[in-house]
Amino acid sequence: MKNFTSICNKGFVMAINGYSISVQYGPGNYVDSDIRYSDDNPMDHAVWESDLAEVMVTDLLNRSLFDKGDDYLDDAVLGHCTSETVARIISTLVHSPEGEDVRPAIVQIVEASH
């Protein structure tokens, strides 16, 4: 995987310190309701935007750090995240030593944002 990947004009993926973070903000994602349920095709727009984003963090084997029923969060994706929340999650990934369990820190960030 490359360090930066664009996803259908509605999101991106970044490789950071042994993790991958997907930030999506288009139809079908856990974002602003007018965007989430929109029939618009993001590829038909020069600019696609939303106030909220959906985030997924995976390991090098593309396994989500969060799954339904685990001890941390109820879903693989973290929905309705502000730009500040996304920035804090990215900062956590950047500053965590390799092999450290980042899940508790990310949960704390997400819970503090709600």
C-alpha positions in Angstrom: 0.0 0.0 0.0 1.2 3.5 -0.8 1.2 6.2 1.9 -1.7 8.0 0.3 -4.8 6.6 -1.5 -7.8 8.5 -2.8 -11.2 6.8 -2.6 -13.9 7.8 -5.2 -13.7 11.5 -4.5 -15.3 11.0 -1.1 -12.3 10.0 1.1 -8.8 9.0 1.5 -6.5 6.4 3.2 -3.1 7.1 4.8 -0.5 4.7 5.9 0.9 5.8 9.3 3.5 4.0 11.5 2.3 0.5 10.7 -1.4 1.4 10.6 -3.8 2.5 7.9 -6.5 5.1 8.5 -9.4 5.5 6.2 -11.3 8.8 6.3 -14.6 8.7 4.3 -17.1 11.6 4.0 -19.5 10.7 1.3 -22.8 8.9 0.6 -23.3 5.7 2.6 -20.8 6.8 5.3 -21.6 7.8 8.9 -21.5 11.5 8.2 -23.9 14.5 7.9 -27.4 13.0 7.3 -27.9 15.0 4.1 -24.7 13.6 2.7 -25.1 10.1 4.1 -28.5 9.6 2.3 -27.7 11.6 -0.8 -28.2 10.0 -4.2 -25.4 12.3 -5.6 -22.4 10.6 -7.1 -19.2 12.2 -5.5 -17.4 11.5 -8.8 -19.7 13.9 -10.6 -18.5 16.8 -8.4 -15.2 18.8 -8.5 -15.4 19.2 -4.8 -17.2 16.9 -2.3 -17.4 18.0 1.3 -19.0 17.2 4.7 -18.7 18.4 8.2 -18.3 14.9 9.6 -16.3 11.8 8.5 -16.3 8.1 9.1 -12.9 6.6 10.2 -11.5 3.1 10.1 -8.1 2.1 11.5 -6.5 -1.1 10.3 -3.3 -3.0 10.9 -0.8 -3.9 8.2 -2.8 -7.0 7.3 -5.9 -4.8 6.7 -7.7 -6.0 9.9 -9.8 -3.4 11.6 -8.6 -2.5 15.1 -12.3 -2.4 16.2 -14.9 -5.1 15.6 -18.5 -5.6 16.8 -18.6 -7.2 20.2 -15.0 -6.4 21.2 -14.1 -4.8 24.5 -13.5 -1.3 22.9 -16.1 -0.1 20.5 -19.2 -1.6 18.9 -18.2 -1.3 15.3 -15.3 -1.4 12.9 -15.9 2.2 11.9 -15.9 5.3 14.0 -18.8 7.4 12.7 -19.6 11.1 12.8 -16.1 12.3 13.6 -15.1 15.9 13.4 -11.9 17.1 11.8 -10.4 17.6 15.3 -11.2 14.0 16.2 -9.7 12.7 13.0 -6.5 14.8 13.6 -6.2 13.5 17.2 -6.5 9.9 15.9 -3.8 10.5 13.3 -1.6 12.1 15.9 -2.1 9.1 18.2 -1.0 6.8 15.3 2.0 9.0 14.5 3.2 9.2 18.1 2.6 5.6 19.3 5.6 3.3 19.5 5.5 0.4 17.1 3.6 -2.6 18.5 1.7 -0.4 21.2 -2.0 -1.0 21.5 -3.5 2.3 20.3 -7.1 1.2 20.8 -7.5 2.6 24.3 -6.2 6.0 23.2 -8.5 6.1 20.2 -11.5 5.1 22.3 -10.7 7.9 24.7 -10.5 10.4 21.8 -13.8 9.2 20.3 -15.6 9.2 23.7 -14.4 12.6 24.5 -15.7 14.0 21.2 -19.3 12.9 21.9 
